[in-house]
């Protein structure tokens, strides 16, 4: 989660899933962002899920079991739904999907602190949350709201990942979005700082080409 859009939580979710799979774990990845699903792009998937025993089957790609609203609607279609429809879609992807036997199910949540997060906390056992932010204050302010939300929902926060931390060129490091925002946020909340991810062109290219 992030509390804010555009900080790269979908990319982080995808690459964490890939890394865990490479460690020998069975991983599922659920794209819970109904308005702006990203898995179809990140994994280069553009097909409908199969149906078995009146349930959807996950789509397997790179060893990850995937489910997203993006598999069910036209990629260019705007999903214009009110809150109850969002939660209904989430329940459908959670409960009416033939998830294989997994070690971990990673849920990539939408921006904000709204219906999806509340529905997850009220209906499912969520082991923990990871908060993704960029260094800039504009992002850490919203990330703090996300942390406060998880505290109210009694969902532990494993820690904070700072994305787009810096840019390195010819040995020179620059900080286009400020410096240490994630570390400061972690210290303020007594949370573990899980690491920083620099701006790397290869990450952007691989994400756009569907190869996390």
VENZI-V414486 format. One record per helix or strand of 3 or more residues. SS is the DSSP state (h for helix, s for strand). FROM is the first residue (numbers start at 1). TO is the last residue. If there is no record, write none. Layout:
# VENZI-V414486
[[SS;FROM;TO] [SS;FROM;TO]]
This chain:
# VENZI-V414486
[[h;9;22] [s;27;31] [h;39;42] [s;55;57] [s;59;61] [s;64;68] [h;69;71] [h;83;95] [s;104;108] [h;115;123] [s;129;134] [h;137;152] [s;157;163] [s;167;169] [s;172;174] [h;181;189] [s;193;197] [h;201;208]]
